[in-house]
């Protein structure tokens, strides 16, 4: 194993990205420098691959860079422009879950590698796509998704977090057999393949690159980042992060996501 190289895994929203969904100059400079010196930069996010690509302008992602989308379940090699690992959910159980969300009157949507599928042509989809800008398909019935590879399900409510909590609790026994579930933020209740999480993405890429887990760093801010914070050799939470994520971390940044928190980590632990 190469004992000199390090891999840094970073979440996007409220970690790498500023509140206006940009990458600050300090982060860009630090990331480009570490990559040029042979270290590995990996985005580890719940976002779809296409959405990530649209948000990383200014970064030199041509070499030594990977994108782990859908909470680490899809791993993309930027240099070779190919997916090197992909997990998908059981489509029959996914359709059952999507229908259950609809029956509760909550906005539901699922993701393939090519975009969103939903039965809900509503204001919530419009609001979500202001930031994701993801291609979407409106279907009359989720049975139309049979035969597709589904990577993530979202239940969204921008006004009432408790509705999502109640749904998660109501369907906990059924969903736990087939899905991992978590909140990526109070408005987004998400489901992925059972056992899939960002921590598994960390372990997969370290093994794939024949690198020690001790040489990995993971940076996040939310509860869905805890698995990678714990999996990495050094777990980092942003100063603006969730209290539970902070408790799981080995290091808490002094700078927040708007002021080069990722650059701080790179300069302190890698460069």
Buried (B, 14 or more C-beta within 10 A) or exposed (E): EEEEBBBBBBBBBBBBBBEEEBBBEBBBBBBBBBBEEEBBBBBBBBBBBBBBBEBBEBBBBEEBBBBBBBBBBBBBBBEEEEBEBBBBBBBEBBBBBBBBBBEBEBBBBBBBBBBBBBBBEEEBBEBBBEEBEBEBEEBEEBEEBEEBBBBBBBBBBEEEBEBBBEBBEEBEEEBEEBBBBBBBBBBBBBBBBBEBBBBBBBBBBBEEBEBBEEBBBBBBBBBBBBBBBBBBBBBBBBBBBBEEBBEBBBBBBEBBBBBBBBBBBBBEBBE
